[in-house]
Amino acid sequence: MKIKQERAEKNDSNIKWYIEVVICTFILSILFSYISSNGVANLPIIPAILILAFVIFIGIIADMIGVSVTVANEQEFHAKATKKIEGSKTSIKLIKNASRVANICSDVIGDICGVLSGAVGTLISLKITEKMGASPNIQYLVSALIASVMVGGKAVGKEVGIIKATAIVHAVGIIINKFNKKNKTPKT
């Protein structure tokens, strides 16, 4: 009876998580699309390209973190935690919640960055067409270039994420701790 109740609670928790992820992704997509479209639309080509590169970079890094969390060895962090090494307890929490962390990093952040890079790329294509008199067909070349850089970067990121999983998860644990300490600092 107790096992059935635990399964039901876990299923309810999972359903709640799925709904939260869908709503969060929807809101973030609208927000970032609006900001990037309106922000990039008013920028010259070079800053727009730099923003595009940043969005692609964030997508690749997020995907790499998602992979790292799923393959990292929790026992290594238990050993670090006994030695009170900074970030190790947070790293354990990340690994224990690997499916959710990977979902946020690889799917939510990674996919939003993919969509944003396409939107920003379209705006850059329009700028190139307007400013330089290029053919509107430039958009196909820009889209293909963005997709190939994103997919190639994610492939490299996944490989690095697998090979360097412990170091990456530990670095993320340390960064999360730094932000938590800043938020917990008492106000005087």
N, C-alpha and C positions, 0 to 999 in steps of 0.2 A: 504494500500500500504506500509506504514511504517513497519507494523508488518511482512509482507512478506519479506521485505528487511532485517529486524533484524534476522528473522529465517534463511534466506539464508547466512547472515554473520556468524551466530552461527554455521551453518552446515559446512561452509568453515573452520571456526576455529577448529571445531571438527575433520574434515578430516585432516587438517594440523597437529593437535595434534596426531592423530592415526599414521600418517606417521612418525612423529618425534619419537614417542615411539618405533615403530618397528625398525627404523634405530639405535636409541640409544641402544636398547636392543641387537641388532645384534653386534654392535661394542663392547659394554661392555662385552658381552659373549665371543667373540673372545679374547679380551684383557685379561680378568680375567682367562679364560681357559688356555691361553698360559702361563701367569705368574704363575698360580698355578701348572700347569703340569710340567713346567720346573723347577720351584722353589722346589716343593715337590719331584720331581724325584731325586734331588741331596741331599736331607736331610735324616738323620736317622729317624727311625720309630717314636720315641717319639715327636720330633718337628713336624713331619708330622701330627701326631694325634692332637697336640695342634692347628695347623693351621686348621685342619678339625673341631675341636670344635669351633674355632673362627668363621669360615664360617657358621656353624649351628647356633651359637648364633646370628650373624648378621641377618640371615634369619628370626629367631624367633622375634627379636626386631623390624625389619622392618615391619613384618606382624602385630605385635601388634600396632605399630604406625598407620598403614593403617586403622585398625579397629577403633582405638581411634578417629581419625579424622572424621570418618563417623558418630560416635554416640555422639560426644561432643556437648554440648549446647553452641551455639554462644553467647546467652544473658549473660551468666556468664562472658565471656571475655569482653563484652561491659562494664559491671560494673567494671571490673578490669582496663579496659583502661581509664575510667573516673577518676580512682584513680592513674593513671599513673604507674601501676604495670608493671615492665619489662616483655617483651615477650607477653603481652596481645594483642597488635595490630597485631603482627606477627601471633599469634594463631588464630585471627579472619580471617586473610588471608588464613591460612591453612584450616580452616573450610569452608570458602566460596569456596575454590577450592578442596573440599573433594574428589570428584571423581578422580581428577588428582593426588592428593597426595596419595590417596589409591592405585591408579594404579601404581605409581612409587614405593611406599613402598612394597606393597603386591605382585604385579605382577613382575615388573622389578627387584627390588632388591631381593625379596623373591624367585622368580623363578630362578634367576641367582645363588643364593646361593644354591638352591636345585640341580641344574645341577653341580655346582662346587663341592658340597659335594660328589656327585656320582663319579666325576672324581678323586677327591683326595682319596676317598675310594678305588677306583680301584687301584690307585698307591700304597696305603698302603697294599692292598691285595697282590699285586705283590711283595712288599718288604718282607712281612711275608712269602710268598711262597719261595722266594729266600734265605732269611737269616735264616729262621727257618726250612726249609724243609717241610713246611706244604703242605697239598693237595691244588691244584689250586681251589678246590671247596670252599675254605675259602672265596672267593669273594662273594658267595651267603649269607653267614652269615654276612659278613661286610656290604653288601648292605642292608640287612634286618635290621640290627642294626641301620645304618645311617637313613634309611627311618622311622623307628619307633621313633627314638629320634627326628627327624625333625618334623614329624606329631604330635607326642605327645607334643613337645615343642610349636608348633604353636597353638595347641588346648588350652593349658594353657595360652599362650600369648594372644589369642583372648579373653578369659574370663577376664584376667587382663585388657586388653585393653578396654573392655566394662565397667568394674567396676570402673576403675581408669582413664577414658577417659579425664576428665578435667585436672588432674595432669600431665598426659602424654603429652597431646597437649601443655600444658603450658611449660613443661620442654623442649619440642622440640622448641617452640617459643623462649625461652630464649637462647638455644644453637644456633639457627639460628642468633639471634641478636648478640651474642658474635662473631660469624664468620663475620657477616656484619660489625661490629665495627672494627675488625682487618683489614678488607679489605678497610675500609674508612679512616683509620688513615692516616693523611697527612705525606708525606715523608719530612724529613728535611735534 
